Amino acid sequence: MCENDLVKPTKMAAVSSKTSDVLAAVTLPGSTTRTLAELLVAVRDCRLCESHLPLGPRPILRANETARILIVGQAPGLRVHTTGMAWDDASGERLRAWMDVDKDIFYDESRVAIIPMGYCYPGRAASKGKHLGKGKGKGKGGGGGGDLPPRRECAEVWLDQLLARLPHIQLTLLVGQYAQRHFLGSSRHASLAETVQAWQDYAPQFIPLPHPSPRNQPWFKKHPWFEQQLVPALRIQIKALIAEPARAPPLHQK
């Protein structure tokens, strides 16, 4: 996933007029009894934003009813869109280093769920207000700007349903401002740095994190307390959660 927290987010992408129709469709009688596996199939088949996605839809998320850790980032970047593997990039390497876990644990859905705020690659924002999904401009996917914001439809249509089917989540990592805005609401501080520095106010349920992108290296240098204080505490909590035996899903979800 490629998120650029050096660019202050304004608004998530506008919601399509079709959203209310899709909401009605996915909340029809009987939809609340769908298993997580059935819901994930529906999410991966979603085409609600297709006309807005320069490379087309490819929802990328991972989850299992037994997961105890949830990672919420922004949206897949171009590399992740290409490989289909969440956090399959330099940002993912740094995130795994913060957590002190290897790929086997990180991609073990029985332990770790990965559900970003937007499930598909949104394309890139060019410096003059245009957005590009292909090309040879700077950065991934062309264009001189960062990736576009995650589209709202994913969270508005699917997120609550997904979270309701993850009953064992004990720790949610909120990577970047979009996730922090959605989950922390008015308890967020004025800046990402202030929110992250106040992580103990949200723990143990949530831990806000900056984006681990190499582009955020200046942020890490400016805020050495992050790796000196928060990362060691994060590793302790992660280690305890991954050491616990997996729990069986509720009977109604078997």
C-alpha positions in Angstrom: 0.0 0.0 0.0 1.3 3.4 -0.9 0.1 6.3 1.2 1.7 9.7 1.4 1.1 11.3 4.8 3.4 14.2 3.7 0.4 15.5 1.8 -2.3 16.6 4.2 -5.5 14.8 3.3 -8.6 17.0 2.7 -11.6 14.8 1.8 -11.9 11.3 0.8 -13.1 10.9 -2.8 -16.7 11.9 -3.4 -19.3 9.2 -3.2 -21.0 8.0 -6.3 -24.8 8.5 -6.6 -25.0 4.7 -6.8 -23.9 4.3 -3.2 -27.4 4.4 -1.7 -28.6 1.7 -4.1 -25.6 -0.5 -3.3 -26.2 0.0 0.4 -29.7 -1.1 0.0 -28.6 -4.2 -2.0 -26.0 -5.3 0.5 -28.3 -4.9 3.5 -31.2 -6.9 2.1 -32.9 -9.3 4.6 -30.5 -12.2 5.2 -27.3 -10.2 4.5 -26.6 -9.9 8.2 -26.3 -13.7 8.4 -23.6 -13.9 5.7 -20.3 -15.4 6.8 -17.1 -13.4 6.6 -16.0 -15.6 3.7 -19.2 -14.8 1.8 -18.9 -11.1 2.5 -15.3 -11.1 1.3 -16.5 -12.6 -2.0 -19.1 -9.9 -2.4 -16.5 -7.2 -1.6 -14.0 -8.6 -4.2 -16.8 -8.6 -6.8 -17.7 -5.0 -6.1 -17.7 -2.7 -9.1 -19.3 0.4 -7.6 -16.3 2.7 -8.3 -15.3 1.1 -11.6 -15.8 4.2 -13.7 -13.5 6.2 -11.3 -10.6 3.7 -11.2 -7.9 4.3 -13.9 -6.8 0.6 -13.7 -10.1 -0.9 -12.9 -11.3 -2.5 -9.7 -9.2 -5.0 -7.8 -10.2 -4.9 -4.1 -7.3 -6.0 -1.9 -8.0 -7.0 1.7 -7.5 -10.0 3.9 -9.4 -11.2 7.0 -10.4 -14.3 9.1 -12.8 -14.5 12.0 -10.0 -15.5 14.3 -7.8 -12.5 13.7 -6.8 -10.5 16.8 -4.9 -7.7 15.0 -6.4 -5.4 12.4 -4.3 -3.2 10.1 -6.2 -0.2 8.5 -4.2 1.8 6.0 -5.3 4.1 3.1 -5.6 2.3 -0.2 -3.4 0.0 -2.4 -0.7 1.6 -4.4 0.2 0.6 -7.9 2.6 -2.2 -6.9 0.1 -3.7 -4.6 -2.6 -3.4 -7.3 -0.2 -5.3 -9.6 0.7 -8.1 -7.2 -2.6 -8.3 -5.4 -0.7 -8.7 -2.1 -1.3 -6.0 0.6 1.7 -4.1 1.8 3.9 -5.9 -0.7 6.4 -3.0 -1.0 9.0 -1.0 1.0 6.3 0.5 3.2 5.2 -3.0 4.1 8.8 -4.0 5.0 9.0 -1.1 7.4 5.6 -1.8 8.9 6.6 -5.4 9.5 9.9 -4.2 11.1 7.9 -1.9 13.5 5.7 -4.9 14.4 8.7 -7.2 14.6 7.0 -9.9 12.6 8.0 -11.8 9.4 5.9 -12.3 6.3 4.5 -15.6 7.5 2.9 -14.0 10.6 2.0 -10.8 8.8 0.1 -12.6 6.1 -1.4 -15.2 8.5 -5.1 -14.3 8.2 -5.9 -16.2 11.4 -3.8 -13.7 13.3 -3.8 -10.5 11.2 -6.6 -8.9 9.2 -5.8 -6.2 6.6 -8.6 -3.9 5.6 -7.7 -0.5 4.2 -10.0 2.5 4.0 -10.2 2.0 0.2 -9.8 -1.4 -1.3 -8.7 -0.5 -4.9 -5.9 1.6 -6.3 -7.4 5.1 -6.8 -4.8 6.4 -9.3 -2.5 9.4 -8.8 -3.1 13.1 -8.4 -1.1 15.2 -10.8 0.3 18.6 -9.7 -2.2 20.6 -11.7 -5.4 18.9 -10.5 -5.4 16.1 -13.0 -5.2 12.5 -11.9 -3.4 9.7 -13.7 -3.3 6.0 -13.3 -0.9 5.1 -16.0 2.2 6.7 -17.5 5.9 7.4 -16.8 5.6 10.4 -14.6 7.2 10.7 -11.2 6.1 8.2 -8.6 4.1 5.0 -9.0 1.5 5.1 -11.7 2.6 8.3 -13.4 1.8 11.9 -12.5 3.8 14.3 -10.2 1.5 14.1 -7.2 0.7 11.4 -4.6 -2.0 8.8 -4.8 -5.5 10.0 -4.8 -7.5 9.6 -1.6 -9.3 6.3 -0.9 -12.8 6.4 -2.2 -15.5 6.6 0.4 -17.7 3.9 -1.0 -15.6 1.1 0.5 -16.0 2.3 4.1 -19.6 3.4 3.7 -20.8 0.2 2.0 -18.6 -2.5 3.4 -16.5 -1.6 6.5 -19.1 -1.9 9.3 -20.2 -5.3 7.9 -16.6 -6.5 7.8 -15.8 -5.3 11.3 -19.0 -7.0 12.7 -17.6 -10.3 11.5 -14.2 -9.9 13.2 -15.2 -10.5 16.9 -11.8 -11.2 18.2 -9.9 -8.0 17.2 -8.0 -6.7 20.2 -5.6 -4.2 18.5 -6.3 -2.0 15.4 -3.3 -0.2 13.8 -4.5 3.0 12.3 -1.9 3.8 9.6 -2.2 7.3 8.3 -4.7 10.2 8.7 -7.6 8.7 6.8 -7.8 5.6 9.1 -7.3 7.8 12.2 -10.0 10.2 11.1 -12.5 7.4 10.6 -11.9 5.4 13.8 -10.8 8.2 16.2 -13.2 10.9 15.1 -13.1 14.0 17.3 -10.6 12.4 19.7 -7.9 13.0 17.0 -5.4 15.8 17.6 -4.8 18.6 15.2 -1.9 16.9 13.4 -0.8 13.3 12.7 2.3 13.8 14.9 0.2 14.9 17.8 -2.2 12.0 17.4 0.6 9.5 17.2 2.4 11.0 20.1 -0.8 10.6 22.2 -1.1 6.9 21.3 -1.5 5.9 24.9 -4.8 7.7 25.0 -6.1 5.2 22.4 -4.3 2.1 23.5 -4.8 -0.8 23.8 -7.7 -0.9 21.3 -6.1 1.4 18.8 -2.5 2.5 18.0 -2.2 5.4 15.5 0.9 5.2 13.2 2.4 7.4 10.6 2.7 5.9 7.1 5.9 3.8 6.9 6.6 5.0 3.3 10.2 5.8 2.5 8.9 9.2 1.5 8.1 9.9 5.2 11.8 9.7 6.2 11.9 13.4 7.1 9.0 12.7 9.5 10.8 9.9 11.3 13.9 12.1 11.6 11.9 15.0 13.1 10.1 12.7 15.6 12.7 10.3 17.0 10.4 9.5 20.0 8.3 7.4 17.6 10.9 4.6 17.2 12.3 5.1 20.7 9.0 4.9 22.6 6.0 3.8 20.5 7.6 1.1 18.4 8.9 -0.9 21.5 5.5 -0.7 23.1 3.8 -1.8 19.8 6.1 -4.8 19.6 5.2 -5.9 23.1 1.5 -5.8 22.4 1.9 -7.5 19.0 4.1 -10.3 20.5 1.4 -11.0 23.2 -1.4 -11.2 20.6 0.3 -13.4 18.1 1.4 -15.8 20.9 -2.2 -16.5 21.8 -3.8 -19.6 20.3 -6.3 -18.9 17.4 -9.9 -18.9 18.5 -12.6 -20.8 16.7 -15.1 -18.6 14.8 -18.6 -18.3 16.3 -20.9 -21.2 15.6 -23.2 -19.2 13.3 -20.2 -18.4 11.0 -19.1 -22.0 10.5 
